[in-house]
Amino acid sequence: MGSLFRWSWGTTYSLKKLHREALRDREFARTGIPIGLDLIFDKFIACAYARAGRADKALETFQYRDEISSDQPGDPVSCAAVYLSLHDP
């Protein structure tokens, strides 16, 4: 399956609150794309980790992204989305 297809399935799973499945498909879709290369992907994968109960990995991904992409700072909405996802039931 193509990575765009798997990313879309991940989004669908997330909307249905099937966060582990969403994370699985989003991780698959990210294969070969390092953190810091695409800030939109980084935000979505950090949210997926947070919603799947992997707060440690969400924060690690988000903080690493900030460290290596200081020339492209994240927008405030992306930051808020990740941190709110950490507390999403």
Secondary structure, DSSP 8 states (H G I E B T S, - for coil): --HHHHHHHHHHHHHTT-HHHHHHHHHHHTTT--TTS-HHHHHHHHHHHHHTT-HHHHHHHHHHHHHHTTTS---HHHHHHHHHHTT--
